[in-house]
Each structure stands twice: as structure tokens, then as C-alpha cells.
């Protein structure tokens, strides 16, 4: 399993590195202790955070209200809680979206 995805009582916590102002919304890497995500939205007036919540909700097939930024709202390193999903399911969905999947997968 990925150390960046931790099961909690009612969902999962994700440790992320978010890169705003990218060409598109994408999952770039799931290595080490953080998942790297690129977002189109700029880091202005909360738009990158809104874009992150929307992208995760879309990718994980949950309502936006199920995605909560727990810490790091003003930085690139964030912890996000996703209610109602299991760690294995989240890992599978996000790894399927990787821009450059690891070899052997």
C-alpha cells in the first residue's frame, strides 16, 4: 500500500503535494510519503484548493462535500480527508490515473 494513503474510521487521509498552474489536472506520482498532483487552477483566492476538491471528488466518485482539506490550505503540502472510501479503493483509482504508471503494473 502507499504510505500517503491512510485508512481512518470513516474514510482515508491523503498526504499530497499540489502543483498549481499546470496544463491539466493530473496525478503525477504516488511514491514516498506524498501523492503529487498537478492542477490547472492558480493558487489565487482559494481556486487551487477548490480545484483540488473538485478533481479528487471526480476521480474518486464522491460528492465534493466528502472531500475536506484538513491541513495545508495555504501551502503545497496538504492533508485531505475523503469520507466514505477505503484505502485500497482510493489507491486503485488514483494509481489508474497516473501520468506515467510505474513499470510492472
C-alpha positions in Angstrom: 0.0 0.0 0.0 1.0 3.6 -0.3 2.1 5.4 2.9 0.5 8.6 1.6 -2.9 6.9 1.9 -4.0 6.2 5.5 -7.3 4.5 6.4 -9.3 6.3 9.1 -12.5 5.4 10.8 -14.8 7.0 8.2 -12.6 7.2 5.1 -9.0 7.9 4.2 -6.4 10.7 4.7 -4.2 11.6 1.8 -0.9 13.3 2.1 -0.4 15.4 -1.1 1.9 17.8 -2.8 -0.1 20.1 -5.1 1.4 21.9 -8.0 -0.9 24.7 -9.3 -0.9 26.3 -12.7 -0.3 23.1 -14.6 -1.5 22.3 -18.1 -4.2 20.0 -16.8 -5.5 18.2 -13.6 -3.5 15.0 -13.2 -1.9 12.6 -10.7 1.8 12.6 -11.4 3.4 10.4 -8.7 2.4 8.1 -5.8 5.9 7.4 -4.3 7.3 8.1 -0.9 5.1 9.7 1.7 3.1 12.0 -0.6 1.0 11.9 -3.7 1.9 14.5 -6.3 -1.0 16.2 -8.1 -0.9 18.9 -10.7 -3.8 21.3 -11.1 -4.8 23.8 -13.8 -6.1 26.3 -11.2 -3.9 29.1 -9.9 -3.1 29.5 -6.2 -5.2 32.6 -6.0 -8.1 33.2 -3.7 -8.5 29.5 -2.9 -9.0 28.5 -6.5 -6.3 25.8 -6.3 -8.0 24.3 -3.2 -11.4 24.4 -5.0 -9.8 22.7 -8.0 -8.2 20.0 -5.8 -11.5 19.2 -4.1 -13.3 19.1 -7.4 -10.7 16.9 -9.0 -10.5 14.4 -6.1 -14.3 14.2 -5.9 -14.4 13.5 -9.7 -11.5 11.0 -9.6 -12.8 9.1 -6.5 -16.5 9.3 -7.5 -17.6 11.1 -4.3 -19.5 14.3 -3.7 -17.4 17.4 -3.1 -18.8 17.5 0.4 -16.9 14.2 1.1 -13.5 15.8 0.4 -12.1 18.0 3.1 -8.7 19.8 3.3 -7.6 19.1 6.8 -4.3 21.0 6.7 -2.1 22.9 4.3 -4.8 25.1 2.9 -2.2 27.9 2.1 0.7 25.7 1.0 1.6 23.0 -1.5 1.8 20.2 1.1 -1.7 19.2 2.1 -3.6 16.6 4.1 -7.0 15.8 2.6 -9.7 13.6 4.2 -12.0 11.7 1.9 -15.1 10.4 3.7 -16.7 7.1 2.7 -13.9 5.4 0.8 -11.4 2.6 1.6 -7.7 3.0 1.2 -7.4 0.2 -1.3 -10.2 1.7 -3.5 -8.6 5.2 -3.4 -5.1 3.7 -4.2 -6.5 1.8 -7.1 -8.4 4.8 -8.5 -5.5 7.2 -8.2 -2.9 4.8 -9.5 -5.1 4.2 -12.6 -4.8 7.9 -13.3 -1.0 8.2 -13.1 0.5 10.1 -16.0 3.5 7.7 -16.0 2.4 4.4 -14.3 5.3 2.5 -12.6 6.7 -0.3 -14.8 5.3 -3.8 -13.9 1.8 -2.5 -13.1 
